[in-house]
Amino acid sequence: MNYLLLGEDLKAKDTRMAEIRSKYFKDPQALHFDLESLDAQGLAADTLKKSLITLPVLSPKRLVIVRNAHKLKAADTAVLMQFLRQPNAQVDVILESSQTELKGELKDAAGLCTSAVFGRGPQANVFDMTRLMTAGKAKDALNMLEGFYAEGVHPLQIMGGLVWYWGKEGRALPREKFERGLKNLEEADLNIKRSRLEPEYAVEKVVVELTGLLRSR
């Protein structure tokens, strides 16, 4: 069986690949002999062709992973499509691509493989977090903030959104509270830029402070 894994969610695709590998290779040693992982980007001539005709050593089947399949050159695309139309009983392939569908000469691959699309779906952003702050849900806002950090978002990027948000939302508060929020933001910015606090903690602190001011309306 051949597989086509499409979409932007690399983590989900890697999880699916791990599941497939576990079915193919009960003996860990077989991974060294009967599993080959290729990247279509910069793939040397004839490498794919050789991989698809090499027979397994320890396992009943050999498994070839081709990442970035949409970047295959014309010659490799022709080899791959011929293989998919006339499968080798002892060799299976996993094709991976960040695209949601393959085009050109590869467009028929989906019908020749077990296909799945792994999309990230709608992604939360700093403005989703500020809506939680407006609703007084500091805990939920902090949980979302942790998710941003896990995705590699820098605290200063979040600060930019918070400054814009406070300039819009905070003006509805009494002047004293609005200005206190501005001071909280200024302090957070200095704490980050002068390394007074860990950047992540500095942002967490100001999120709680601003949410508290909003709740006191």
Secondary structure, 3 states (H helix, E strand, C coil): CCEEEECCCHHHHHHHHHHHHHHHCCCCCHHHHHEEEEECCCCCCCHHHHHHHCCCCCCCCEEEEEECHHHCCHHHHHHHHHHHHCCCCCEEEEEEECCCCCCHHHCCHHHHCEEEECCCCCCCCHHHHHHHHHCCCHHHHHHHHHHHHHCCCCHHHHHHHHHHHHHHHHHHCCHHHHHHHHHHHHHHHHHHHCCCCCHHHHHHHHHHHHHHHHHCC
